[in-house]
Amino acid sequence: QVQLVESGGGLVQAGGSLRLSCAASGIIVSINAMGWYRQAPGKQRELVAAITSGGNINYADSVKGRFTISRDNAKNTGYLQMNSLRPEDTAVYYCNIKRYNDYWGQGTQVTVSS
């Protein structure tokens, strides 16, 4: 059974940093595509960053230069390092792994105060 567990969210002031983690079980992070999405109140879920099995990385324009997606194969865990946070980054953040199906974590709340 695939399980993704996010952690690392919280309340931070604008300009601050957070690192989100996505611990995976039942699926291997390194050989699958992984993405981080976010959903703000009243808005649709949007892709923030993604990494393919081959290591190709894409970012939403709104986070380029501020966020970094990575993975630790030994820990079977993905990460999203978020720097220079802005109030508009406030959302619930979800990790996703695609392997025939879409697998989602439960989400972690990120709140950035101005």
C-alpha positions in Angstrom: 0.0 0.0 0.0 1.4 3.4 -1.0 1.5 6.0 1.6 2.9 9.6 1.4 3.3 11.6 4.6 4.1 15.3 4.3 5.6 17.3 7.1 7.4 20.6 7.7 4.5 23.1 7.2 3.8 25.9 9.7 3.5 29.6 10.2 6.4 31.8 9.0 6.8 35.5 8.4 7.3 36.9 4.9 10.9 36.4 3.8 11.3 33.3 5.9 12.0 29.7 4.9 10.4 26.3 5.4 11.4 22.8 4.2 8.6 20.4 3.4 9.2 16.6 3.5 7.3 13.8 1.8 8.1 10.4 3.2 7.1 7.6 0.9 6.3 4.0 1.7 5.1 1.3 -0.7 6.6 3.1 -3.7 10.1 4.2 -4.7 10.6 7.9 -5.0 13.7 7.8 -7.1 12.2 5.9 -10.1 8.9 7.8 -10.3 7.8 11.3 -11.1 7.2 13.4 -8.0 5.5 16.8 -7.7 4.5 19.3 -5.1 1.2 21.0 -5.5 -0.6 23.6 -3.4 -4.2 24.7 -2.9 -5.1 28.1 -1.5 -8.7 28.7 -0.2 -11.1 29.3 -3.0 -8.5 28.3 -5.6 -7.7 25.3 -7.7 -4.8 23.0 -6.9 -1.7 24.1 -8.8 1.6 22.5 -9.6 4.5 24.2 -7.8 7.4 22.0 -8.7 8.0 18.6 -10.3 10.9 16.2 -10.8 10.9 13.3 -13.3 12.4 9.9 -12.7 15.3 11.1 -14.9 15.9 14.1 -12.7 14.4 16.8 -15.0 12.9 19.6 -12.9 10.2 22.2 -13.5 8.9 25.0 -11.4 5.9 27.3 -11.6 6.9 30.8 -12.6 5.7 32.1 -9.3 8.3 30.1 -7.3 11.3 30.0 -9.7 14.4 31.1 -7.9 12.8 30.7 -4.4 11.8 27.0 -4.2 13.9 23.9 -4.7 12.6 20.4 -5.2 14.8 17.5 -4.3 14.8 13.9 -3.2 16.9 11.7 -0.9 16.9 8.2 -2.5 18.4 6.6 0.7 15.5 8.0 2.8 12.9 7.5 0.0 11.8 11.0 0.8 11.1 14.1 -1.3 11.6 17.7 -0.3 10.5 21.2 -1.1 12.8 23.9 0.2 10.9 27.2 0.2 12.9 30.4 0.7 11.8 34.1 0.5 8.3 33.1 1.3 5.5 35.5 0.5 1.9 35.8 1.8 0.6 34.5 -1.5 2.5 31.2 -0.9 -0.1 30.5 1.8 -1.8 27.2 1.0 -2.0 23.5 1.8 0.9 21.8 0.1 0.6 18.2 -1.2 3.1 15.8 -2.6 2.2 13.6 -5.5 3.9 10.6 -7.1 2.8 9.3 -10.4 3.1 5.6 -11.2 0.2 4.3 -13.3 -1.9 6.1 -10.7 -1.7 9.3 -8.8 -0.8 9.0 -5.2 -1.3 12.0 -2.8 -0.3 12.8 0.7 -2.6 14.3 3.2 -1.3 17.8 2.8 0.5 20.2 5.1 -0.5 23.8 5.8 1.9 26.6 5.1 0.9 30.1 6.3 3.0 33.1 5.5 2.2 36.3 7.5 3.0 39.7 6.1 
